[in-house]
Amino acid sequence: MTVSIAWALPRLCGAAAAARPWVQEQARLTVAAAQAGASARELVALIRRPVLKSGRMPAVIVLGGLETGAKALDLISARQDVVLATFEYPYAGPRRFAFPRTLLDAPKIKKAVAETPQDVEALHAFLRSRADVDPDRVCVLGASFGAPFALRAAADDPAIRCLVLVEGFAKIEYTAAHRMRQLWGGKLGPLARPLSRLIAWSLGLYLDWPAPERDAPRLRRNQRVLVIDARDDTTIPPASRRALWRALASSRARIERVTIPGGHLLAGRSAEEIGRITGIVERWIARPGSP
């Protein structure tokens, strides 16, 4: 995968700067076409780093939920010196399932599903080339909807040695149908279950989205994974969490798991709760022997 870089002017960050001075940059990466006959495309990445910090630091690529997108960096106030990076999901349509608009946008969503793991790999390679980043300590963090894409990228790219899955899941069709039933149950009553199953499985068949239960076993011995689950998560069904854990445990990667109180990220988290997750990730990355 070829990566070329063009820089935008940096600017001071607002929310993150309240805790410590940060600078934000835009990096424009050229991602080579994955298939013959396709065109290269541009990826605009957002990067935050401490102001006037010298030396090499760890870096974390953050993939938040679909509704959060590139705003994920606004929710993080890092305590340690670390370079944070993200990008917007390559889909400009509604971020919540809207019938029939989402179905009409299915070709665009299918394209975005295929491109997102490639974008993660391109941004990972770019960060490893930076003079202020420790190339051996570049982590990919996927939260909620971002977790399957982070996992797919790590399974495809052995250079990704550090992976964090926050409230991730397997069995995406089952998980999507569960979420649709939650959203539609009050309006559709007994029709919510069969309709949600039909739409979720039909979309999954067409979109060819990541399959964490098949991607996780492909992880390698040189890769390390931290799983953070919410104890009171009702958005992700328990069967989907168990399926992810079984798949990870069958891999050769080194897996660790932490369970925290509270509900799913989509339900809204306070700054204190997000700070707790951030602290867990920072301590895990800083531990001796961490990639």
N, C-alpha and C positions, 0 to 999 in steps of 0.2 A: 504494500500500500504506500503510495507516494504522498508525501506531505510537503507542501510549500507554505511559507508563512508571510503574512503582511500584517503590520502593526497599526493599530489606531492609537490616538493620543490617550494617555492614562488620565484618570480623574479620581478624586478622592471619593470614597464610599461614604454613604450617609449612615445607615443603621449600624453597619459593622464598625464604622469609625468611632461610634460612641464608646465602645469598649477599648479599642486600641486603634492607632492610625493604620489604615490600609490604603492601598492604591488599587484601582481596577483598570484592567486593560482589555482590549478586544484583540483577539488573535484570529486572523482569517486563514483558514487551512484549506488547501486544495486536496480533496479526497479523490483518489483515482477510482475509475470505474471498476466495479467488481465483476462485471460481465463484459464479454467481447461485444463491441458495437455500441456500448453505452458511453455516455459522456461523463467526464470528470465534473465534480460539483464543489461548491464552496461551503465550508462549515465555519460559522462564526462562533467562536468560543469566548466565554467570559472568564477572566482570570483575576483573582484577588490574592494579593501578597502583602506582607507587612512592609510598611514604609521604612526605607533605609536599613533593612536587615541584610547583612552580608553573609556569605557562605551558603552552602547547600541545605535545603530543607525538605522534609517530606512533602508530598503533594497528594491531594484527594480529589478525584473526579466525582461529582455529586449528581446522581440522577434521581430527582424527586418524583412525586406522583404526577400523573398526567395534568391535573389542574394547576400544579405548582410550576412545573417546567423550569425555566432558567431562573425563576424567582427563588429557587431553593437556597441560593447563597445568601439571600436577605434574612433567612431564618437562622443562620449559623453565626455564632459569635465565638470564634476559636480562642482558646486560652493559650495555646502553644503556637510557636512559629510554624506555620504551614501554608503552602500555596493551595488555594482552592480554585477549582475550575468546574465549569458546566457548559451546557449549550441548550438551546431550545429544541424541543422535539420537532422533527421535520414534518409537522402537520399543522396547518393554520386554521383548521375547522374548530367546531365546538369541542370543548374539553370534557363535557358531560354527554353521556349517551342521550341522543335526542332522536326519537322516531318521527319521520323516516329520514331525517337529514343525515344521520350517521351512516345509514345504509347507502344513501346516494354517494357519500364520500368514501365508500369502501375501497375504490381503486387508489385514492390518495393515501388512505390509512395503510393499505397493503405495502405501498412503496415506502412509507415511513417505518413500518415494522422491519423491513429488510435493511434500511439504511442506518437505523439507530445503533446496532452493535458495531457496524463499520465506523461510525462516528466516534464511538467510545475508543476503539482501537487506534484511530488516527490521533485523537487528543492525547491518549496515553503515550504514543510514540513521540508526539511533540513535547510533552512535559518532560519526558526523559532526556530530551536534547537541550533543555534549558540550563543555563549556567547556575541558576539559583535553586535548582531541584536536585535532590539526591536520586539518581536514576534507579537505585535499588529499592526505593521506598515510595513508589507511586501506587496508591490504592484506588480502587474503583468502589464507590458506595452506591448501591441501589436501594431506594426506599419505596415500599409499596409497589406501584405500577412500574417503577424503574428497576426493581430487583430482577425480574426475568431477563431484561436486556443487559444488565450488568453481568449476570451469570452467563448468558450466551457469549458475550464478548470474552470473558475469562476462559470459557471452554474452548473458544476458537483460537485464542492468542496466548501461547505459553509465556509470553513476556509479562503478562499481567499476573504478578505473583501475590497480590494482596487484594482480597475481595471482602466487602462488608455488605450483608443483606439485612436491611432493617424492615421487619414485618413483611418478609417475602412469602412466596407461596408457589406451589406447583399446581398441576391440573387447572390450567387457566380457564378452560371452558366451564368447568364446574364452578370455579370461583366467580367468573363473570355472571353465570346464571344465578348464583346465590345472591350476588349484589343487586341484580335486576329485580329479583323477587322482593328484596328489602325495599327497593324504591317504588315498585309498582303494586305491592300487595294491597295497599289501602284503596287503590283505584280499580284494580282489575279483579280483586278477590280470587276465586279459585282458578281463574284463567292465568294468573301471574306465573305459576309454576310451569305449565307446559309451554307458554309463550316464551318465557325467559330461556328455557332449555333449547327450544327450537332456534331462537336468534343466536344464542351464545355458541352453539355447536355449528351452526351454519356460517357464522362469521369466522370461527376458528378454522373451519375447513378451507374457507376462501383466503383468509389473511395469512395463513401459515405462520402464526406468531410463535415466539419461542416456546419450547417445551422443557421447563426446568427439570422435570423428572427424567428426561433423556440427556439434558445438557450437564447436569451435576455429576453424573458418573464419569464424565469425560475429563474432569479436573485432574491435575497432575500432582505428583509428589512435591514439586517445588512451589506449589501454591498453598496459601493459607487463607482460611475463611472464618469470619466472625458473623454469627447469626444473632440478631437481636429481635426477640419476639415481645409483643405486648400481652400481658397476662389476661386482660379483659377485652381482647380484640373480638368483636362480633362481625366486623366487615369481612375478615378472612375466615372461612370455615375451618374448624379444627382438622378435618380430613386433608385439606390443602396444605396446612402447615406440617402435618405428619408426613405427607408424601414428599415434601421438600426435604425434610430432615432425613428420611430414609434414603433418598437419592444421594444426598451429600455424604451420608455415612458410608455409602457403597463406593465412594471415590477414593483415590489415593491421597487427596489433599488433607491437610491438617485442619480439622474443624473444631471450633469452639462455639458455645451457645450461651447467651445471657437472656434471662426473662425479666422484664421490668413491669411495674404496675401501670395501669392505665389502659385506654382504648387505642384504636387504630389512629394513625396519623390523619386520615381523612376526617376523623371526627373533630379535629382541632386540638392542638396541643399548646399549652402555655410555654412561655419562654423558659421557665424553670425545667419543664419536662424535656424540651428540645435540648436544653443545656445538659441535662443528665445523659442523654444519648450521645451528645458531642463529647462529653467527658469520657464516657466508656470507650468510644472509638479512639480518642487521643491517647488514652492510657494503653490501649491494646497495641496501637502502632508504635508507641515509644518503648515497649517492653524489649528487653534484650532478646535477640534472635528473631525479632519481627522482620519480615521482608521490608 
